[in-house]
Amino acid sequence: MTRDPGLQPERTRLAWRRTTLSGTVVAVLAAKAALHAGPTPSALVATALCCALWLGFLGIAHRRIRTLAEASRPPVIAPASATAATLCTVGLALCGAILVL
């Protein structure tokens, strides 16, 4: 019996894209908030960390989106990739919160 994946791979690709867009908004708003009152060394470091976390998540998401698009039956995401994506997302949220406060 063959498995019909239906629309789940498409929904998963869209979820990765939405999460990437949300991370982009957080990184841009955090950088804007950090540099609004003038660039301080701590704000620049936090902004650079935000950008690095965003780039890390972007790489993971892009690789996963490509895998989902190419495979008729996409493999389960590797635990290391899932952990890295989670850590990037949480780190980006924390950096954004620190920069805004």
N, CA, C and O atoms as a Tinker XYZ file with bonds, in Angstrom:
   404  protein
     1  N      0.842000   -1.173000    0.000000    73     2
     2  CA     0.000000    0.000000    0.000000    64     1     3
     3  C      0.897000    1.248000    0.000000    63     2     4     5
     4  O      1.776000    1.377000    0.852000    81     3
     5  N      0.682000    2.146000   -0.932000    73     3     6
     6  CA     1.477000    3.364000   -0.994000    64     5     7
     7  C      0.796000    4.460000   -0.185000    63     6     8     9
     8  O     -0.430000    4.527000   -0.089000    81     7
     9  N      1.601000    5.283000    0.371000    73     7    10
    10  CA     1.106000    6.368000    1.220000    64     9    11
    11  C      0.843000    7.602000    0.368000    63    10    12    13
    12  O      1.694000    8.010000   -0.423000    81    11
    13  N     -0.309000    8.180000    0.527000    73    11    14
    14  CA    -0.639000    9.428000   -0.143000    64    13    15
    15  C     -0.383000   10.560000    0.850000    63    14    16    17
    16  O     -1.132000   10.713000    1.814000    81    15
    17  N      0.669000   11.358000    0.626000    73    15    18
    18  CA     0.993000   12.393000    1.610000    64    17    19
    19  C     -0.013000   13.534000    1.632000    63    18    20    21
    20  O     -0.032000   14.333000    2.568000    81    19
    21  N     -0.850000   13.611000    0.599000    73    19    22
    22  CA    -1.839000   14.690000    0.570000    64    21    23
    23  C     -1.170000   16.051000    0.586000    63    22    24    25
    24  O     -0.177000   16.276000   -0.105000    81    23
    25  N     -1.716000   16.944000    1.369000    73    23    26
    26  CA    -1.194000   18.297000    1.410000    64    25    27
    27  C     -0.251000   18.549000    2.586000    63    26    28    29
    28  O      0.216000   19.672000    2.772000    81    27
    29  N      0.034000   17.517000    3.380000    73    27    30
    30  CA     0.873000   17.748000    4.549000    64    29    31
    31  C      2.254000   18.309000    4.207000    63    30    32    33
    32  O      2.684000   19.251000    4.873000    81    31
    33  N      2.979000   17.783000    3.203000    73    31    34
    34  CA     4.277000   18.395000    2.895000    64    33    35
    35  C      4.158000   19.873000    2.518000    63    34    36    37
    36  O      5.020000   20.676000    2.876000    81    35
    37  N      3.095000   20.231000    1.797000    73    35    38
    38  CA     2.893000   21.639000    1.425000    64    37    39
    39  C      2.615000   22.487000    2.664000    63    38    40    41
    40  O      3.156000   23.584000    2.799000    81    39
    41  N      1.778000   21.984000    3.564000    73    39    42
    42  CA     1.498000   22.725000    4.802000    64    41    43
    43  C      2.757000   22.876000    5.638000    63    42    44    45
    44  O      2.977000   23.922000    6.249000    81    43
    45  N      3.581000   21.841000    5.669000    73    43    46
    46  CA     4.816000   21.909000    6.440000    64    45    47
    47  C      5.785000   22.916000    5.832000    63    46    48    49
    48  O      6.432000   23.668000    6.560000    81    47
    49  N      5.892000   22.939000    4.501000    73    47    50
    50  CA     6.740000   23.944000    3.839000    64    49    51
    51  C      6.252000   25.349000    4.159000    63    50    52    53
    52  O      7.051000   26.240000    4.447000    81    51
    53  N      4.941000   25.544000    4.107000    73    51    54
    54  CA     4.390000   26.863000    4.420000    64    53    55
    55  C      4.650000   27.251000    5.879000    63    54    56    57
    56  O      4.906000   28.418000    6.174000    81    55
    57  N      4.586000   26.280000    6.784000    73    55    58
    58  CA     4.867000   26.565000    8.192000    64    57    59
    59  C      6.326000   26.990000    8.377000    63    58    60    61
    60  O      6.610000   27.916000    9.136000    81    59
    61  N      7.254000   26.315000    7.683000    73    59    62
    62  CA     8.664000   26.712000    7.749000    64    61    63
    63  C      8.838000   28.124000    7.206000    63    62    64    65
    64  O      9.594000   28.917000    7.769000    81    63
    65  N      8.156000   28.440000    6.132000    73    63    66
    66  CA     8.265000   29.790000    5.541000    64    65    67
    67  C      7.683000   30.851000    6.484000    63    66    68    69
    68  O      8.264000   31.926000    6.634000    81    67
    69  N      6.555000   30.560000    7.114000    73    67    70
    70  CA     5.970000   31.512000    8.066000    64    69    71
    71  C      6.896000   31.739000    9.252000    63    70    72    73
    72  O      7.068000   32.871000    9.703000    81    71
    73  N      7.487000   30.673000    9.752000    73    71    74
    74  CA     8.389000   30.805000   10.889000    64    73    75
    75  C      9.625000   31.604000   10.504000    63    74    76    77
    76  O     10.114000   32.409000   11.297000    81    75
    77  N     10.137000   31.391000    9.291000    73    75    78
    78  CA    11.281000   32.159000    8.813000    64    77    79
    79  C     10.913000   33.637000    8.696000    63    78    80    81
    80  O     11.702000   34.504000    9.071000    81    79
    81  N      9.737000   33.923000    8.184000    73    79    82
    82  CA     9.287000   35.309000    8.076000    64    81    83
    83  C      9.141000   35.947000    9.455000    63    82    84    85
    84  O      9.519000   37.103000    9.645000    81    83
    85  N      8.603000   35.210000   10.409000    73    83    86
    86  CA     8.470000   35.729000   11.778000    64    85    87
    87  C      9.838000   36.030000   12.378000    63    86    88    89
    88  O     10.024000   37.058000   13.029000    81    87
    89  N     10.789000   35.136000   12.160000    73    87    90
    90  CA    12.152000   35.365000   12.657000    64    89    91
    91  C     12.790000   36.588000   12.015000    63    90    92    93
    92  O     13.524000   37.326000   12.671000    81    91
    93  N     12.512000   36.801000   10.742000    73    91    94
    94  CA    13.029000   37.971000   10.034000    64    93    95
    95  C     12.479000   39.250000   10.652000    63    94    96    97
    96  O     13.215000   40.213000   10.865000    81    95
    97  N     11.193000   39.251000   10.935000    73    95    98
    98  CA    10.566000   40.427000   11.546000    64    97    99
    99  C     11.167000   40.690000   12.926000    63    98   100   101
   100  O     11.458000   41.837000   13.265000    81    99
   101  N     11.353000   39.647000   13.716000    73    99   102
   102  CA    11.940000   39.812000   15.046000    64   101   103
   103  C     13.352000   40.383000   14.935000    63   102   104   105
   104  O     13.702000   41.306000   15.671000    81   103
   105  N     14.160000   39.851000   14.030000    73   103   106
   106  CA    15.539000   40.325000   13.884000    64   105   107
   107  C     15.578000   41.785000   13.444000    63   106   108   109
   108  O     16.369000   42.568000   13.970000    81   107
   109  N     14.742000   42.153000   12.496000    73   107   110
   110  CA    14.730000   43.540000   12.011000    64   109   111
   111  C     14.239000   44.493000   13.095000    63   110   112   113
   112  O     14.840000   45.547000   13.304000    81   111
   113  N     13.162000   44.142000   13.784000    73   111   114
   114  CA    12.644000   45.017000   14.833000    64   113   115
   115  C     13.612000   45.115000   16.013000    63   114   116   117
   116  O     13.757000   46.185000   16.605000    81   115
   117  N     14.271000   44.017000   16.356000    73   115   118
   118  CA    15.251000   44.058000   17.440000    64   117   119
   119  C     16.425000   44.950000   17.068000    63   118   120   121
   120  O     16.889000   45.737000   17.893000    81   119
   121  N     16.909000   44.837000   15.839000    73   119   122
   122  CA    18.014000   45.691000   15.388000    64   121   123
   123  C     17.586000   47.155000   15.379000    63   122   124   125
   124  O     18.354000   48.027000   15.785000    81   123
   125  N     16.383000   47.427000   14.927000    73   123   126
   126  CA    15.883000   48.805000   14.897000    64   125   127
   127  C     15.777000   49.360000   16.313000    63   126   128   129
   128  O     16.173000   50.498000   16.563000    81   127
   129  N     15.248000   48.570000   17.235000    73   127   130
   130  CA    15.111000   49.012000   18.627000    64   129   131
   131  C     16.477000   49.230000   19.271000    63   130   132   133
   132  O     16.664000   50.175000   20.038000    81   131
   133  N     17.426000   48.358000   18.960000    73   131   134
   134  CA    18.753000   48.466000   19.565000    64   133   135
   135  C     19.497000   49.693000   19.069000    63   134   136   137
   136  O     20.236000   50.318000   19.830000    81   135
   137  N     19.316000   50.042000   17.826000    73   135   138
   138  CA    20.074000   51.139000   17.241000    64   137   139
   139  C     19.315000   52.466000   17.252000    63   138   140   141
   140  O     19.844000   53.485000   16.808000    81   139
   141  N     18.083000   52.459000   17.754000    73   139   142
   142  CA    17.261000   53.659000   17.764000    64   141   143
   143  C     17.879000   54.770000   18.625000    63   142   144   145
   144  O     17.916000   55.928000   18.209000    81   143
   145  N     18.348000   54.428000   19.788000    73   143   146
   146  CA    18.906000   55.424000   20.710000    64   145   147
   147  C     20.398000   55.641000   20.490000    63   146   148   149
   148  O     21.045000   56.353000   21.259000    81   147
   149  N     20.935000   55.043000   19.463000    73   147   150
   150  CA    22.366000   55.161000   19.203000    64   149   151
   151  C     23.052000   53.838000   19.463000    63   150   152   153
   152  O     22.694000   53.111000   20.390000    81   151
   153  N     24.031000   53.532000   18.650000    73   151   154
   154  CA    24.687000   52.231000   18.800000    64   153   155
   155  C     25.622000   52.193000   20.013000    63   154   156   157
   156  O     26.605000   52.930000   20.089000    81   155
   157  N     25.286000   51.323000   20.941000    73   155   158
   158  CA    26.176000   51.054000   22.079000    64   157   159
   159  C     26.829000   49.706000   21.830000    63   158   160   161
   160  O     26.304000   48.899000   21.063000    81   159
   161  N     27.969000   49.448000   22.466000    73   159   162
   162  CA    28.632000   48.152000   22.245000    64   161   163
   163  C     27.740000   46.953000   22.569000    63   162   164   165
   164  O     27.732000   45.968000   21.830000    81   163
   165  N     26.993000   47.031000   23.667000    73   163   166
   166  CA    26.134000   45.894000   24.024000    64   165   167
   167  C     24.996000   45.720000   23.010000    63   166   168   169
   168  O     24.621000   44.591000   22.691000    81   167
   169  N     24.451000   46.818000   22.507000    73   167   170
   170  CA    23.389000   46.731000   21.505000    64   169   171
   171  C     23.922000   46.150000   20.201000    63   170   172   173
   172  O     23.238000   45.369000   19.541000    81   171
   173  N     25.128000   46.526000   19.834000    73   171   174
   174  CA    25.731000   45.987000   18.609000    64   173   175
   175  C     25.998000   44.485000   18.730000    63   174   176   177
   176  O     25.785000   43.733000   17.779000    81   175
   177  N     26.464000   44.055000   19.904000    73   175   178
   178  CA    26.718000   42.618000   20.122000    64   177   179
   179  C     25.401000   41.843000   20.079000    63   178   180   181
   180  O     25.317000   40.787000   19.452000    81   179
   181  N     24.378000   42.369000   20.746000    73   179   182
   182  CA    23.082000   41.692000   20.744000    64   181   183
   183  C     22.473000   41.664000   19.342000    63   182   184   185
   184  O     21.860000   40.670000   18.953000    81   183
   185  N     22.639000   42.734000   18.595000    73   183   186
   186  CA    22.133000   42.771000   17.221000    64   185   187
   187  C     22.873000   41.764000   16.351000    63   186   188   189
   188  O     22.258000   41.068000   15.544000    81   187
   189  N     24.188000   41.685000   16.512000    73   187   190
   190  CA    24.972000   40.708000   15.753000    64   189   191
   191  C     24.557000   39.283000   16.116000    63   190   192   193
   192  O     24.474000   38.419000   15.243000    81   191
   193  N     24.297000   39.038000   17.392000    73   191   194
   194  CA    23.844000   37.711000   17.827000    64   193   195
   195  C     22.480000   37.398000   17.224000    63   194   196   197
   196  O     22.239000   36.278000   16.774000    81   195
   197  N     21.587000   38.388000   17.215000    73   195   198
   198  CA    20.263000   38.216000   16.591000    64   197   199
   199  C     20.420000   37.826000   15.125000    63   198   200   201
   200  O     19.767000   36.899000   14.645000    81   199
   201  N     21.282000   38.534000   14.430000    73   199   202
   202  CA    21.484000   38.263000   13.000000    64   201   203
   203  C     22.076000   36.867000   12.781000    63   202   204   205
   204  O     21.681000   36.162000   11.853000    81   203
   205  N     23.015000   36.475000   13.631000    73   203   206
   206  CA    23.627000   35.149000   13.500000    64   205   207
   207  C     22.591000   34.048000   13.749000    63   206   208   209
   208  O     22.551000   33.057000   13.021000    81   207
   209  N     21.767000   34.220000   14.762000    73   207   210
   210  CA    20.720000   33.233000   15.043000    64   209   211
   211  C     19.709000   33.168000   13.899000    63   210   212   213
   212  O     19.261000   32.088000   13.514000    81   211
   213  N     19.361000   34.327000   13.369000    73   211   214
   214  CA    18.430000   34.358000   12.247000    64   213   215
   215  C     19.021000   33.647000   11.028000    63   214   216   217
   216  O     18.331000   32.872000   10.366000    81   215
   217  N     20.293000   33.911000   10.733000    73   215   218
   218  CA    20.934000   33.236000    9.600000    64   217   219
   219  C     21.008000   31.726000    9.808000    63   218   220   221
   220  O     20.820000   30.956000    8.866000    81   219
   221  N     21.281000   31.303000   11.045000    73   219   222
   222  CA    21.304000   29.873000   11.353000    64   221   223
   223  C     19.953000   29.228000   11.111000    63   222   224   225
   224  O     19.864000   28.170000   10.489000    81   223
   225  N     18.898000   29.872000   11.606000    73   223   226
   226  CA    17.556000   29.324000   11.390000    64   225   227
   227  C     17.199000   29.343000    9.918000    63   226   228   229
   228  O     16.593000   28.397000    9.414000    81   227
   229  N     17.566000   30.406000    9.224000    73   227   230
   230  CA    17.273000   30.507000    7.799000    64   229   231
   231  C     17.912000   29.350000    7.026000    63   230   232   233
   232  O     17.286000   28.780000    6.131000    81   231
   233  N     19.149000   29.005000    7.368000    73   231   234
   234  CA    19.829000   27.883000    6.709000    64   233   235
   235  C     19.126000   26.558000    6.965000    63   234   236   237
   236  O     18.931000   25.763000    6.045000    81   235
   237  N     18.747000   26.322000    8.218000    73   235   238
   238  CA    18.054000   25.080000    8.571000    64   237   239
   239  C     16.707000   25.010000    7.853000    63   238   240   241
   240  O     16.351000   23.977000    7.286000    81   239
   241  N     15.967000   26.109000    7.882000    73   239   242
   242  CA    14.640000   26.135000    7.253000    64   241   243
   243  C     14.743000   25.937000    5.749000    63   242   244   245
   244  O     13.953000   25.199000    5.160000    81   243
   245  N     15.713000   26.595000    5.125000    73   243   246
   246  CA    15.865000   26.460000    3.673000    64   245   247
   247  C     16.179000   25.019000    3.283000    63   246   248   249
   248  O     15.638000   24.497000    2.308000    81   247
   249  N     17.059000   24.381000    4.053000    73   247   250
   250  CA    17.404000   22.984000    3.774000    64   249   251
   251  C     16.182000   22.080000    3.943000    63   250   252   253
   252  O     15.974000   21.161000    3.150000    81   251
   253  N     15.373000   22.339000    4.978000    73   251   254
   254  CA    14.185000   21.515000    5.215000    64   253   255
   255  C     13.123000   21.744000    4.139000    63   254   256   257
   256  O     12.495000   20.792000    3.675000    81   255
   257  N     12.920000   22.993000    3.746000    73   255   258
   258  CA    11.953000   23.303000    2.691000    64   257   259
   259  C     12.349000   22.615000    1.391000    63   258   260   261
   260  O     11.503000   22.064000    0.686000    81   259
   261  N     13.635000   22.653000    1.082000    73   259   262
   262  CA    14.117000   22.006000   -0.146000    64   261   263
   263  C     13.915000   20.495000   -0.076000    63   262   264   265
   264  O     13.522000   19.878000   -1.066000    81   263
   265  N     14.180000   19.896000    1.077000    73   263   266
   266  CA    13.983000   18.450000    1.246000    64   265   267
   267  C     12.512000   18.087000    1.077000    63   266   268   269
   268  O     12.187000   17.087000    0.436000    81   267
   269  N     11.630000   18.889000    1.645000    73   267   270
   270  CA    10.199000   18.607000    1.529000    64   269   271
   271  C      9.712000   18.742000    0.089000    63   270   272   273
   272  O      8.821000   18.009000   -0.339000    81   271
   273  N     10.292000   19.675000   -0.652000    73   271   274
   274  CA     9.856000   19.900000   -2.033000    64   273   275
   275  C     10.354000   18.815000   -2.981000    63   274   276   277
   276  O      9.689000   18.500000   -3.967000    81   275
   277  N     11.519000   18.244000   -2.688000    73   275   278
   278  CA    12.131000   17.290000   -3.613000    64   277   279
   279  C     11.664000   15.856000   -3.426000    63   278   280   281
   280  O     11.604000   15.098000   -4.394000    81   279
   281  N     11.339000   15.478000   -2.223000    73   279   282
   282  CA    11.034000   14.075000   -1.944000    64   281   283
   283  C      9.536000   13.804000   -2.053000    63   282   284   285
   284  O      8.713000   14.613000   -1.627000    81   283
   285  N      9.198000   12.650000   -2.632000    73   283   286
   286  CA     7.790000   12.276000   -2.679000    64   285   287
   287  C      7.312000   11.860000   -1.283000    63   286   288   289
   288  O      6.151000   12.057000   -0.926000    81   287
   289  N      8.214000   11.291000   -0.519000    73   287   290
   290  CA     7.929000   10.962000    0.883000    64   289   291
   291  C      9.065000   11.546000    1.712000    63   290   292   293
   292  O     10.094000   10.894000    1.894000    81   291
   293  N      8.896000   12.755000    2.214000    73   291   294
   294  CA     9.987000   13.417000    2.913000    64   293   295
   295  C     10.396000   12.680000    4.177000    63   294   296   297
   296  O      9.548000   12.168000    4.909000    81   295
   297  N     11.702000   12.627000    4.431000    73   295   298
   298  CA    12.164000   11.971000    5.650000    64   297   299
   299  C     11.853000   12.826000    6.878000    63   298   300   301
   300  O     11.619000   14.031000    6.787000    81   299
   301  N     11.860000   12.164000    8.006000    73   299   302
   302  CA    11.667000   12.862000    9.280000    64   301   303
   303  C     12.868000   13.776000    9.496000    63   302   304   305
   304  O     13.995000   13.417000    9.155000    81   303
   305  N     12.627000   14.954000   10.061000    73   303   306
   306  CA    13.718000   15.879000   10.313000    64   305   307
   307  C     14.681000   15.261000   11.332000    63   306   308   309
   308  O     14.263000   14.627000   12.300000    81   307
   309  N     15.962000   15.459000   11.091000    73   307   310
   310  CA    16.982000   14.908000   11.991000    64   309   311
   311  C     16.875000   15.598000   13.355000    63   310   312   313
   312  O     16.618000   16.799000   13.426000    81   311
   313  N     17.073000   14.838000   14.434000    73   311   314
   314  CA    16.991000   15.447000   15.773000    64   313   315
   315  C     17.960000   16.615000   15.955000    63   314   316   317
   316  O     17.631000   17.589000   16.632000    81   315
   317  N     19.132000   16.530000   15.366000    73   315   318
   318  CA    20.094000   17.629000   15.499000    64   317   319
   319  C     19.570000   18.896000   14.819000    63   318   320   321
   320  O     19.729000   19.995000   15.350000    81   319
   321  N     18.950000   18.746000   13.655000    73   319   322
   322  CA    18.383000   19.907000   12.952000    64   321   323
   323  C     17.201000   20.487000   13.716000    63   322   324   325
   324  O     17.055000   21.706000   13.808000    81   323
   325  N     16.365000   19.625000   14.259000    73   323   326
   326  CA    15.214000   20.099000   15.033000    64   325   327
   327  C     15.682000   20.833000   16.289000    63   326   328   329
   328  O     15.127000   21.872000   16.647000    81   327
   329  N     16.690000   20.299000   16.951000    73   327   330
   330  CA    17.234000   20.958000   18.147000    64   329   331
   331  C     17.861000   22.296000   17.795000    63   330   332   333
   332  O     17.655000   23.285000   18.498000    81   331
   333  N     18.629000   22.333000   16.706000    73   331   334
   334  CA    19.264000   23.583000   16.284000    64   333   335
   335  C     18.214000   24.627000   15.919000    63   334   336   337
   336  O     18.358000   25.795000   16.281000    81   335
   337  N     17.162000   24.227000   15.208000    73   335   338
   338  CA    16.101000   25.167000   14.843000    64   337   339
   339  C     15.404000   25.705000   16.092000    63   338   340   341
   340  O     15.103000   26.896000   16.175000    81   339
   341  N     15.151000   24.836000   17.052000    73   339   342
   342  CA    14.511000   25.253000   18.297000    64   341   343
   343  C     15.393000   26.228000   19.060000    63   342   344   345
   344  O     14.917000   27.257000   19.539000    81   343
   345  N     16.677000   25.908000   19.176000    73   343   346
   346  CA    17.599000   26.790000   19.900000    64   345   347
   347  C     17.740000   28.143000   19.209000    63   346   348   349
   348  O     17.801000   29.175000   19.876000    81   347
   349  N     17.793000   28.144000   17.882000    73   347   350
   350  CA    17.864000   29.416000   17.146000    64   349   351
   351  C     16.606000   30.245000   17.383000    63   350   352   353
   352  O     16.692000   31.457000   17.581000    81   351
   353  N     15.451000   29.608000   17.364000    73   351   354
   354  CA    14.188000   30.324000   17.559000    64   353   355
   355  C     14.092000   30.900000   18.965000    63   354   356   357
   356  O     13.727000   32.063000   19.137000    81   355
   357  N     14.415000   30.097000   19.963000    73   355   358
   358  CA    14.359000   30.569000   21.356000    64   357   359
   359  C     15.403000   31.666000   21.578000    63   358   360   361
   360  O     15.115000   32.680000   22.214000    81   359
   361  N     16.610000   31.462000   21.055000    73   359   362
   362  CA    17.661000   32.472000   21.193000    64   361   363
   363  C     17.285000   33.780000   20.532000    63   362   364   365
   364  O     17.536000   34.851000   21.084000    81   363
   365  N     16.688000   33.704000   19.359000    73   363   366
   366  CA    16.256000   34.910000   18.649000    64   365   367
   367  C     15.165000   35.633000   19.434000    63   366   368   369
   368  O     15.171000   36.861000   19.522000    81   367
   369  N     14.240000   34.883000   19.995000    73   367   370
   370  CA    13.177000   35.496000   20.805000    64   369   371
   371  C     13.758000   36.166000   22.046000    63   370   372   373
   372  O     13.344000   37.267000   22.409000    81   371
   373  N     14.712000   35.509000   22.696000    73   371   374
   374  CA    15.339000   36.101000   23.884000    64   373   375
   375  C     16.130000   37.352000   23.536000    63   374   376   377
   376  O     16.044000   38.361000   24.235000    81   375
   377  N     16.900000   37.287000   22.457000    73   375   378
   378  CA    17.660000   38.466000   22.037000    64   377   379
   379  C     16.726000   39.623000   21.686000    63   378   380   381
   380  O     16.974000   40.769000   22.059000    81   379
   381  N     15.670000   39.315000   20.978000    73   379   382
   382  CA    14.694000   40.348000   20.638000    64   381   383
   383  C     14.072000   40.966000   21.880000    63   382   384   385
   384  O     13.905000   42.183000   21.953000    81   383
   385  N     13.726000   40.129000   22.862000    73   383   386
   386  CA    13.130000   40.637000   24.098000    64   385   387
   387  C     14.129000   41.496000   24.875000    63   386   388   389
   388  O     13.756000   42.531000   25.427000    81   387
   389  N     15.372000   41.082000   24.920000    73   387   390
   390  CA    16.396000   41.845000   25.627000    64   389   391
   391  C     16.632000   43.200000   24.949000    63   390   392   393
   392  O     16.777000   44.222000   25.621000    81   391
   393  N     16.666000   43.197000   23.642000    73   391   394
   394  CA    16.904000   44.446000   22.925000    64   393   395
   395  C     15.735000   45.416000   23.037000    63   394   396   397
   396  O     15.933000   46.631000   23.055000    81   395
   397  N     14.531000   44.888000   23.110000    73   395   398
   398  CA    13.353000   45.752000   23.197000    64   397   399
   399  C     13.230000   46.339000   24.605000    63   398   400   401
   400  O     12.817000   47.487000   24.772000    81   399
   401  N     13.584000   45.556000   25.596000    73   399   402
   402  CA    13.462000   46.031000   26.997000    64   401   403
   403  C     14.628000   46.881000   27.298000    63   402   404
   404  O     14.747000   47.395000   28.410000    81   403
